[in-house]
């Protein structure tokens, strides 16, 4: 490049940013060099900012050799840690969407291509959102509350050890966001995501759809839970807009449908793309309104009337839900108040919505059927307890499947995962076999799980 005046500005900037010395080493490099005319478009603000200039020049240099002979699309990691698409198909070669003016100039330590434009540095998704925060006020108000400054061990230089033998660093600290642990690191250049840019209009629409499911006497709780759900379901592995077309995309554990016709802008960024929408028609049943499971072996939310009289023992079975089922056994007669012949489970993360109750039974070799009765209880918004006593049900000793118990239940208040929550949804299961009934019924049965199933 130094022997060709066409690159004189680029060569000067290579020296100015410190890259010249690197390109004189024996490693293999590929350079997409803008010619002199290309730099007319670069603002003086970038040229006079050492950090911005270094990032811009690094946007045109990569390790390893990339020629145009292979018919493929390649993501190339540049010196500024951005990934840029190098496409060679049907005899046409582009770098970041820019056509190559000349290509495949071989040198002793790599390959040189020429472009007639300077490739601007594209922000990543997190950088874009921060720069355009005013377009996404509710989204960014939620995400930025998790901003933090963390120690960057990889970027820090070890300068010794202290008296305790611990490493001492010339420390570097970087900005991060703890919510990325939930949705994925939107600032990472090493991963590629598609992110839904939720404008205020779209946010308001989806908030109004979801908020009633999180009804709670404390208004702040409704907003906190609804926002957490909305903003946890905007990020997914990168897809092209043409691949949406009615297909489900997987967000944080959910499958959602994004209508490509609702996308007002498709922004290409360094670690993926942002689909800007003014409307978001997520189906609650894909995102929040789902079956609520209670694995019977879960002792955290299970109480037993009398542990001497009644036992619940888990058994491993790889085909069971959670790989365990439970054997329930009553080895004493029910007392007069029926305080010794039941166990009770407490569901968590139950939406303010309508459900039916289902239990999954498994055969355990009992010789006779058993007789059970049930009591479902829950609290209303005033903390009044609503109780539904479900009559006795005969359970076949060979039963191996789900049985619906009781009717439809309208749960009035969102039940979160906190054990000490004064609002609850609980199920008591009674072994309803008196001494005189032992000739007909057994007091032992197998149970895999209980679940609440959403209704229309």
DACOR-V516114 format. One record per pair of residues at least 12 apart in sequence whose C-alpha atoms are under 10 Angstrom apart, sorted by sequence separation. I is the first residue (numbers start at 1). J is the second residue. If there is no record, write none. Layout:
BEGIN
I/J
I/J
END
This chain:
BEGIN
64/76
73/85
74/86
75/87
84/96
85/97
86/98
87/99
101/113
102/114
103/115
156/168
157/169
158/170
159/171
175/187
210/222
211/223
213/225
214/226
237/249
245/257
246/258
247/259
263/275
264/276
265/277
313/325
314/326
315/327
329/341
330/342
375/387
376/388
377/389
393/405
413/425
431/443
63/76
64/77
73/86
74/87
83/96
84/97
100/113
101/114
102/115
156/169
157/170
158/171
210/223
211/224
213/226
236/249
237/250
244/257
245/258
246/259
247/260
262/275
263/276
264/277
265/278
299/312
312/325
313/326
314/327
329/342
375/388
376/389
393/406
411/424
431/444
42/56
62/76
63/77
72/86
73/87
74/88
100/114
101/115
102/116
130/144
155/169
156/170
157/171
211/225
212/226
235/249
236/250
237/251
244/258
245/259
246/260
262/276
263/277
264/278
312/326
313/327
314/328
328/342
374/388
375/389
376/390
391/405
411/425
431/445
61/76
62/77
63/78
72/87
73/88
99/114
100/115
101/116
155/170
156/171
157/172
210/225
211/226
235/250
236/251
244/259
245/260
260/275
262/277
263/278
264/279
297/312
311/326
312/327
313/328
328/343
374/389
375/390
390/405
391/406
61/77
62/78
63/79
71/87
72/88
73/89
99/115
100/116
101/117
153/169
155/171
156/172
207/223
210/226
211/227
234/250
235/251
236/252
244/260
245/261
261/277
262/278
263/279
296/312
297/313
298/314
311/327
312/328
313/329
373/389
374/390
375/391
390/406
60/77
61/78
62/79
70/87
71/88
72/89
98/115
99/116
100/117
153/170
154/171
155/172
156/173
209/226
210/227
233/250
234/251
235/252
236/253
241/258
243/260
244/261
258/275
260/277
262/279
263/280
296/313
297/314
311/328
312/329
373/390
374/391
389/406
390/407
59/77
60/78
61/79
62/80
68/86
70/88
71/89
72/90
95/113
98/116
99/117
153/171
154/172
155/173
208/226
211/229
233/251
234/252
236/254
241/259
242/260
259/277
262/280
296/314
297/315
310/328
311/329
312/330
372/390
373/391
374/392
388/406
59/78
60/79
61/80
62/81
67/86
68/87
69/88
70/89
71/90
76/95
98/117
152/171
153/172
155/174
207/226
210/229
232/251
233/252
236/255
241/260
258/277
262/281
310/329
311/330
357/376
372/391
373/392
374/393
388/407
58/78
59/79
60/80
62/82
66/86
68/88
69/89
71/91
73/93
75/95
76/96
95/115
98/118
151/171
152/172
153/173
206/226
207/227
210/230
232/252
233/253
241/261
259/279
309/329
310/330
311/331
372/392
373/393
57/78
58/79
59/80
62/83
67/88
68/89
70/91
71/92
72/93
73/94
74/95
75/96
94/115
98/119
151/172
152/173
153/174
206/227
231/252
232/253
233/254
258/279
259/280
309/330
310/331
371/392
372/393
373/394
388/409
11/33
57/79
58/80
59/81
60/82
62/84
69/91
71/93
97/119
150/172
151/173
152/174
207/229
232/254
233/255
234/256
241/263
258/280
259/281
308/330
309/331
310/332
371/393
372/394
10/33
11/34
34/57
55/78
56/79
57/80
58/81
59/82
68/91
96/119
150/173
151/174
152/175
207/230
229/252
233/256
257/280
258/281
259/282
307/330
308/331
309/332
310/333
370/393
371/394
372/395
427/450
10/34
11/35
33/57
55/79
56/80
58/82
59/83
60/84
68/92
69/93
95/119
96/120
149/173
150/174
151/175
203/227
206/230
257/281
258/282
306/330
308/332
309/333
310/334
370/394
371/395
9/34
10/35
11/36
32/57
54/79
55/80
59/84
68/93
149/174
150/175
151/176
241/266
256/281
257/282
296/321
297/322
309/334
369/394
370/395
371/396
386/411
7/33
8/34
9/35
10/36
34/60
54/80
55/81
67/93
68/94
96/122
148/174
149/175
150/176
240/266
256/282
257/283
295/321
296/322
298/324
309/335
369/395
370/396
6/33
7/34
8/35
9/36
31/58
32/59
33/60
55/82
148/175
149/176
150/177
203/230
255/282
256/283
294/321
295/322
297/324
368/395
369/396
370/397
6/34
7/35
8/36
9/37
10/38
31/59
32/60
33/61
147/175
148/176
149/177
150/178
203/231
255/283
256/284
293/321
295/323
296/324
297/325
298/326
368/396
369/397
6/35
7/36
9/38
10/39
31/60
32/61
147/176
148/177
149/178
256/285
257/286
295/324
296/325
297/326
367/396
368/397
369/398
376/405
5/35
6/36
7/37
9/39
30/60
31/61
32/62
146/176
147/177
148/178
255/285
256/286
295/325
296/326
297/327
309/339
310/340
311/341
342/372
344/374
346/376
366/396
367/397
368/398
369/399
375/405
376/406
380/410
381/411
383/413
5/36
6/37
7/38
30/61
31/62
146/177
147/178
148/179
254/285
255/286
256/287
295/326
296/327
309/340
310/341
311/342
312/343
342/373
344/375
345/376
346/377
347/378
366/397
367/398
374/405
375/406
378/409
380/411
381/412
382/413
1/33
29/61
30/62
31/63
68/100
144/176
145/177
146/178
147/179
198/230
240/272
241/273
254/286
255/287
296/328
306/338
308/340
309/341
310/342
311/343
342/374
344/376
346/378
365/397
366/398
373/405
374/406
377/409
378/410
379/411
380/412
381/413
17/50
29/62
30/63
31/64
144/177
145/178
146/179
147/180
198/231
238/271
239/272
240/273
253/286
254/287
305/338
306/339
307/340
308/341
309/342
310/343
363/396
364/397
365/398
376/409
378/411
379/412
380/413
381/414
13/47
16/50
17/51
28/62
29/63
30/64
31/65
143/177
144/178
145/179
146/180
238/272
239/273
241/275
253/287
254/288
305/339
306/340
307/341
327/361
361/395
362/396
363/397
364/398
377/411
378/412
379/413
380/414
19/54
28/63
29/64
30/65
31/66
60/95
68/103
69/104
84/119
143/178
144/179
196/231
237/272
238/273
240/275
252/287
304/339
305/340
306/341
307/342
325/360
326/361
327/362
361/396
362/397
363/398
364/399
378/413
17/53
18/54
27/63
28/64
29/65
30/66
60/96
67/103
68/104
143/179
198/234
238/274
251/287
304/340
305/341
306/342
307/343
325/361
326/362
327/363
361/397
362/398
363/399
364/400
379/415
16/53
17/54
27/64
28/65
29/66
30/67
67/104
84/121
142/179
143/180
196/233
197/234
304/341
305/342
306/343
325/362
327/364
361/398
362/399
363/400
378/415
16/54
17/55
19/57
23/61
27/65
28/66
66/104
67/105
84/122
195/233
196/234
197/235
248/286
304/342
305/343
326/364
361/399
362/400
363/401
385/423
390/428
392/430
394/432
14/53
17/56
19/58
65/104
67/106
82/121
83/122
195/234
196/235
235/274
303/342
304/343
305/344
321/360
360/399
361/400
362/401
383/422
384/423
385/424
386/425
387/426
388/427
389/428
390/429
392/431
393/432
13/53
14/54
17/57
23/63
82/122
194/234
195/235
196/236
234/274
303/343
304/344
320/360
360/400
361/401
362/402
383/423
385/425
387/427
392/432
13/54
16/57
17/58
65/106
80/121
82/123
194/235
195/236
234/275
302/343
303/344
304/345
360/401
361/402
382/423
383/424
392/433
19/61
82/124
193/235
194/236
195/237
302/344
303/345
320/362
359/401
360/402
361/403
381/423
13/56
14/57
67/110
193/236
194/237
195/238
301/344
302/345
303/346
358/401
359/402
360/403
379/422
380/423
409/452
13/57
14/58
65/109
66/110
67/111
192/236
193/237
194/238
195/239
301/345
302/346
358/402
359/403
360/404
379/423
380/424
397/441
408/452
64/109
65/110
66/111
67/112
68/113
192/237
193/238
194/239
300/345
301/346
302/347
357/402
358/403
359/404
378/423
379/424
396/441
397/442
402/447
405/450
408/453
409/454
410/455
30/76
64/110
65/111
66/112
67/113
191/237
192/238
193/239
194/240
299/345
300/346
301/347
357/403
358/404
359/405
378/424
379/425
395/441
399/445
400/446
401/447
402/448
404/450
408/454
409/455
10/57
31/78
63/110
64/111
65/112
66/113
191/238
192/239
194/241
298/345
301/348
357/404
358/405
377/424
378/425
379/426
394/441
395/442
397/444
398/445
399/446
400/447
401/448
402/449
403/450
404/451
408/455
30/78
62/110
183/231
184/232
296/344
356/404
357/405
358/406
377/425
378/426
397/445
398/446
399/447
400/448
402/450
404/452
183/232
186/235
233/282
296/345
356/405
357/406
376/425
377/426
378/427
396/445
397/446
402/451
404/453
182/232
183/233
185/235
295/345
356/406
357/407
376/426
377/427
395/445
61/112
126/177
182/233
183/234
184/235
294/345
356/407
357/408
375/426
376/427
377/428
179/231
180/232
183/235
184/236
230/282
294/346
295/347
355/407
356/408
357/409
375/427
376/428
60/113
179/232
183/236
184/237
294/347
355/408
356/409
374/427
375/428
376/429
233/287
293/347
294/348
354/408
355/409
356/410
374/428
375/429
60/115
194/249
232/287
292/347
293/348
354/409
355/410
373/428
374/429
375/430
195/251
292/348
293/349
353/409
354/410
355/411
373/429
374/430
129/186
194/251
230/287
292/349
293/350
353/410
354/411
372/429
373/430
374/431
60/118
128/186
139/197
140/198
229/287
230/288
292/350
352/410
353/411
354/412
372/430
373/431
374/432
59/118
60/119
126/185
127/186
128/187
139/198
229/288
291/350
292/351
351/410
352/411
353/412
371/430
372/431
373/432
19/79
59/119
60/120
125/185
126/186
127/187
138/198
139/199
290/350
351/411
352/412
353/413
371/431
372/432
373/433
57/118
59/120
60/121
125/186
126/187
136/197
137/198
138/199
139/200
288/349
289/350
290/351
350/411
351/412
352/413
353/414
370/431
371/432
372/433
56/118
57/119
59/121
124/186
125/187
126/188
135/197
136/198
137/199
138/200
196/258
226/288
288/350
289/351
350/412
351/413
352/414
370/432
371/433
32/95
56/119
57/120
58/121
59/122
124/187
125/188
135/198
136/199
137/200
288/351
289/352
292/355
296/359
350/413
351/414
352/415
370/433
371/434
56/120
57/121
123/187
124/188
125/189
135/199
136/200
139/203
289/353
291/355
296/360
350/414
351/415
55/120
56/121
124/189
134/199
135/200
136/201
138/203
289/354
290/355
291/356
292/357
293/358
294/359
295/360
349/414
350/415
351/416
34/100
35/101
55/121
56/122
123/189
134/200
136/202
137/203
138/204
197/263
289/355
291/357
293/359
348/414
349/415
350/416
371/437
33/100
34/101
125/192
136/203
184/251
196/263
197/264
348/415
349/416
350/417
370/437
32/100
33/101
53/121
124/192
125/193
129/197
183/251
184/252
197/265
347/415
348/416
349/417
370/438
32/101
33/102
52/121
124/193
125/194
126/195
183/252
197/266
347/416
348/417
349/418
371/440
32/102
125/195
182/252
183/253
196/266
197/267
347/417
348/418
357/427
368/438
370/440
371/441
32/103
195/266
213/284
346/417
348/419
368/439
369/440
370/441
371/442
372/443
125/197
194/266
195/267
209/281
210/282
347/419
368/440
369/441
370/442
371/443
194/267
205/278
206/279
207/280
209/282
210/283
346/419
348/421
368/441
369/442
370/443
371/444
372/445
30/104
31/105
194/268
202/276
203/277
204/278
205/279
206/280
209/283
210/284
214/288
350/424
367/441
368/442
369/443
370/444
371/445
30/105
42/117
194/269
202/277
203/278
204/279
205/280
206/281
209/284
213/288
348/423
349/424
350/425
366/441
367/442
368/443
369/444
370/445
30/106
41/117
42/118
193/269
197/273
198/274
201/277
202/278
203/279
204/280
205/281
206/282
213/289
348/424
349/425
366/442
368/444
369/445
30/107
38/115
39/116
40/117
41/118
42/119
192/269
193/270
194/271
195/272
196/273
197/274
198/275
199/276
200/277
201/278
202/279
203/280
206/283
210/287
347/424
348/425
366/443
367/444
368/445
29/107
37/115
38/116
39/117
40/118
42/120
192/270
193/271
194/272
195/273
196/274
197/275
198/276
199/277
200/278
201/279
202/280
206/284
210/288
346/424
347/425
348/426
366/444
28/107
29/108
30/109
31/110
32/111
33/112
34/113
35/114
36/115
37/116
38/117
39/118
191/270
192/271
193/272
194/273
195/274
196/275
197/276
198/277
199/278
200/279
201/280
202/281
210/289
346/425
347/426
365/444
366/445
28/108
29/109
30/110
31/111
32/112
33/113
34/114
35/115
36/116
37/117
38/118
190/270
191/271
192/272
193/273
194/274
195/275
196/276
197/277
198/278
199/279
345/425
346/426
347/427
364/444
365/445
366/446
27/108
28/109
29/110
30/111
31/112
32/113
33/114
34/115
35/116
36/117
37/118
38/119
189/270
190/271
191/272
192/273
193/274
194/275
195/276
196/277
197/278
198/279
199/280
345/426
346/427
364/445
365/446
26/108
27/109
28/110
29/111
30/112
31/113
32/114
33/115
34/116
35/117
36/118
142/224
188/270
189/271
198/280
344/426
345/427
346/428
363/445
364/446
25/108
26/109
27/110
28/111
29/112
30/113
31/114
32/115
33/116
34/117
35/118
187/270
188/271
189/272
344/427
345/428
362/445
363/446
364/447
24/108
25/109
26/110
32/116
33/117
34/118
187/271
196/280
343/427
344/428
345/429
361/445
362/446
363/447
24/109
33/118
34/119
142/227
143/228
186/271
343/428
344/429
361/446
362/447
23/109
32/118
33/119
142/228
186/272
342/428
343/429
344/430
360/446
361/447
362/448
23/110
32/119
342/429
343/430
360/447
361/448
362/449
139/227
143/231
341/429
342/430
343/431
359/447
360/448
361/449
138/227
142/231
341/430
342/431
359/448
360/449
361/450
340/430
341/431
342/432
359/449
360/450
139/230
140/231
339/430
340/431
341/432
358/449
359/450
360/451
139/231
338/430
341/433
358/450
359/451
138/231
338/431
357/450
358/451
359/452
338/432
357/451
358/452
356/451
357/452
358/453
334/430
355/451
356/452
357/453
334/431
355/452
356/453
357/454
333/431
334/432
354/452
355/453
356/454
333/432
334/433
335/434
354/453
355/454
356/455
330/430
333/433
334/434
354/454
355/455
330/431
332/433
333/434
334/435
353/454
354/455
355/456
329/431
330/432
332/434
333/435
341/443
350/452
353/455
354/456
328/431
330/433
332/435
333/436
347/450
351/454
353/456
347/451
333/438
345/450
347/452
82/188
83/189
7/114
81/188
82/189
83/190
6/114
10/118
81/189
82/190
83/191
80/189
81/190
83/192
333/443
1/112
332/443
77/189
330/442
331/443
77/190
329/442
330/443
331/444
329/443
330/444
328/443
329/444
330/445
328/444
329/445
327/444
328/445
329/446
301/419
327/445
328/446
300/419
326/445
327/446
328/447
326/446
327/447
310/431
325/446
326/447
327/448
325/447
326/448
305/428
324/447
325/448
326/449
302/426
304/428
324/448
325/449
301/426
302/427
303/428
304/429
305/430
323/448
324/449
302/428
322/448
320/447
321/448
322/449
320/448
321/449
320/449
315/446
312/444
314/446
310/443
311/444
312/445
313/446
314/447
315/448
310/444
312/446
314/448
214/349
216/351
312/447
214/350
215/351
216/352
213/350
214/351
215/352
213/351
214/352
215/353
128/267
212/351
213/352
214/353
136/276
212/352
213/353
128/269
135/276
211/352
212/353
213/354
125/267
127/269
128/270
125/268
126/269
127/270
124/268
125/269
123/268
124/269
125/270
126/271
129/274
122/268
123/269
124/270
125/271
128/274
122/269
123/270
124/271
125/272
121/269
122/270
123/271
124/272
125/273
121/270
122/271
123/272
124/273
125/274
124/274
297/447
296/447
297/448
298/449
295/447
296/448
297/449
295/448
296/449
294/448
295/449
296/450
294/449
295/450
293/449
294/450
295/451
293/450
294/451
292/450
293/451
294/452
292/451
293/452
291/451
292/452
293/453
291/452
292/453
290/452
291/453
292/454
217/380
218/381
290/453
291/454
216/380
217/381
289/453
290/454
291/455
216/381
217/382
289/454
290/455
215/381
217/383
289/455
285/454
285/455
285/456
96/270
84/269
85/270
83/269
84/270
82/269
83/270
84/271
82/270
83/271
81/270
82/271
83/272
225/414
225/416
222/414
221/414
215/411
216/412
217/413
215/412
216/413
217/414
213/411
214/412
215/413
216/414
213/412
214/413
215/414
216/415
212/412
213/413
214/414
215/415
216/416
212/413
213/414
214/415
212/414
214/416
216/423
END
